[in-house]
Amino acid sequence: MIIGQAIPNMPWEERPAGCDSLVWRFSANPLIDWNPTPSTSRIYNSAVVPFEGAFAGVFRADGKNGRANLHAGRSSDGIHLDIDDGIIEWIGKDGIAKPRSYAYDPRVVLIDGTYYVTWCDDFPGASIGMGWTKDFKAFHVMENPCMPFNRNGVLFPRKINGKYVLLSRPSDSAHTPFGDIVLSQSPDMIHWGCHRMVMRAGGQGWWEGVKIGAGPIPIETSEGWLLFYHGVSGTCNGFVYSYGAVLLDLDEPWKVIARGKDYLITPEKPYETTGFVPNVCFPCATLCDAPSGRTAIYYGAADTYTAMAFCNVNEVVDWLKKTGAV
Ligand code: BMA
């Protein structure tokens, strides 16, 4: 059973006839093509959430100067995305904060009436950035929760045992050739500690042999936290990014209950295999309707496009419990 809100107006398409995959792609992918706004060339690896009866989000956009930054956006249906051409200006303690030299791969989560944003920030050097908004207009920056180098910061949607919980992926300053998912806890969203190893690259298959990183915000179910995550394989032509799923313990989310042996989505379609960086499927957000389990997964494709896939979380949880490993 899913613990969460109903999203009756979320984007949805039934599994196509003859398809036996747990996750299937939206027939109208990709949602966003090259050069989506005047100053940007590619928008991908982005986060959409329900907002005021429609949808809002924080989007990773690579500008025409080649640098990544974050832009706010809105959508009436979760499919047609209206994204600001301007970069988010973060409000700090003393007014507008220094612009980030880069910012990418945002995640957004609603906790107690506030939307928290995490992203890969320049510390200098890649680390986790954190901030909040209530209206997707005024964005407030917070302290960096992690030291460099770190990426893929993902918050759980509620406190667990009285503490906020953050997943991250300690890394290096470049295109890291290693990476495991770790967890940190905080009483106040400022001081982070009680770090735990959640799971290491490798798993049961080569698709996640090089590194792994948390994807969208974990989904709470009666069976555990369902986390979609990306796994990276090393080939003679470079990295290949796929994604899979794992079920984590509800009270001690650093404990793996069942980890999927196979990927759920790997680059197959032209918009996934061809683009600025070929062979990347990188999920950053889901819309999950409780109690039906209908879920839309937003993922970046080939570091160029925003794409969407669908699944039923109840089926993914059943699959993990039947076939997953610890
Ligand atoms: C990672 C991040 C992602 C990107 C991926 C593939 O290191 O930079 O934003 O999608 O590489 O290039």
Residues whose N, C-alpha, C, O or C-beta is under 5 A from the ligand:
A	BS01	BMA	D105 V277 V280 F282 D303
